[in-house]
Amino acid sequence: MRPIALSILAFLLISSAHAAEPLAAVERAIVPVAAWGGTPADASKARRHTITQITLHHQGEPFKPGTDPQAYLRRLQTWSRTTKGWLDIPYHYVIDLDGRMYEARNIDYAGDTNTEYDPGGHALIEVVGNFEEVEPNQAQLDAVVDLMAMLASKYKVSIDDIKSHRDHSDKTVCPGANLYRYVKEDYFRHKVALRLAGEQAR
């Protein structure tokens, strides 16, 4: 694993106060599609896959405080289906400004992308906001770690297979420079490894 930069190490120390819940509790905390007003995708049109990787994305647009994340998800689902012609929201999970996790596309169905990589086999996580312009907050970082750890445990994903959109495509800056550095400098891999070790020790 590559050395972690001092700025990232500082975040590790700050976030150590985050009380790690059992990973089963993390999964239960995910807001299901029906709860935010979404509708299930047409299973007959879905491309089924087996999760082997975890891939981080950002929204790529500003997400102002006070924005209703459930209304955003409903708009995103409608846009994905009607404008893009996709099966559903391209991502499997969405994390809001408060670190709440929402189910989006059914994890059993391969996602979609505007770039050239094949998202089959990838569990796709979107964090709201444009991280070319703003910094992720600690609640979002903690939620990313929790969700990645839960997925890595459930689907037996290697720590080395926790990456971001731009690691699979040279045609995007996603998940934005301010979030990507946590991938590049191994913040997420390190924290997920700690979460998994803690889970095994329970």
NORTA-V878150 format. One record per residue. N is the residue number from 1. SS is DSSP state (A for helix, B for strand, O for the rest). Layout:
# NORTA-V878150
((N & SS) (N & SS))
This chain:
# NORTA-V878150
((1 & O) (2 & O) (3 & O) (4 & O) (5 & O) (6 & A) (7 & A) (8 & A) (9 & A) (10 & A) (11 & A) (12 & A) (13 & A) (14 & A) (15 & A) (16 & O) (17 & O) (18 & O) (19 & O) (20 & O) (21 & O) (22 & O) (23 & A) (24 & A) (25 & A) (26 & A) (27 & A) (28 & A) (29 & A) (30 & O) (31 & B) (32 & O) (33 & A) (34 & A) (35 & A) (36 & A) (37 & O) (38 & O) (39 & O) (40 & O) (41 & O) (42 & O) (43 & A) (44 & A) (45 & A) (46 & O) (47 & O) (48 & B) (49 & O) (50 & O) (51 & O) (52 & O) (53 & B) (54 & B) (55 & B) (56 & B) (57 & B) (58 & B) (59 & O) (60 & O) (61 & O) (62 & O) (63 & O) (64 & O) (65 & O) (66 & O) (67 & O) (68 & O) (69 & A) (70 & A) (71 & A) (72 & A) (73 & A) (74 & A) (75 & A) (76 & A) (77 & A) (78 & A) (79 & A) (80 & A) (81 & A) (82 & A) (83 & O) (84 & O) (85 & O) (86 & O) (87 & O) (88 & O) (89 & O) (90 & O) (91 & O) (92 & O) (93 & B) (94 & B) (95 & B) (96 & O) (97 & O) (98 & O) (99 & O) (100 & O) (101 & B) (102 & B) (103 & B) (104 & O) (105 & O) (106 & O) (107 & O) (108 & O) (109 & B) (110 & O) (111 & O) (112 & O) (113 & O) (114 & O) (115 & O) (116 & O) (117 & O) (118 & O) (119 & O) (120 & O) (121 & O) (122 & B) (123 & B) (124 & B) (125 & B) (126 & B) (127 & B) (128 & O) (129 & O) (130 & O) (131 & O) (132 & O) (133 & O) (134 & O) (135 & O) (136 & O) (137 & O) (138 & A) (139 & A) (140 & A) (141 & A) (142 & A) (143 & A) (144 & A) (145 & A) (146 & A) (147 & A) (148 & A) (149 & A) (150 & A) (151 & A) (152 & A) (153 & A) (154 & A) (155 & A) (156 & O) (157 & O) (158 & O) (159 & A) (160 & A) (161 & A) (162 & B) (163 & B) (164 & B) (165 & A) (166 & A) (167 & A) (168 & A) (169 & O) (170 & O) (171 & O) (172 & O) (173 & O) (174 & O) (175 & O) (176 & O) (177 & A) (178 & A) (179 & A) (180 & A) (181 & A) (182 & A) (183 & A) (184 & A) (185 & O) (186 & O) (187 & A) (188 & A) (189 & A) (190 & A) (191 & A) (192 & A) (193 & A) (194 & A) (195 & A) (196 & A) (197 & A) (198 & A) (199 & A) (200 & A) (201 & A) (202 & O))
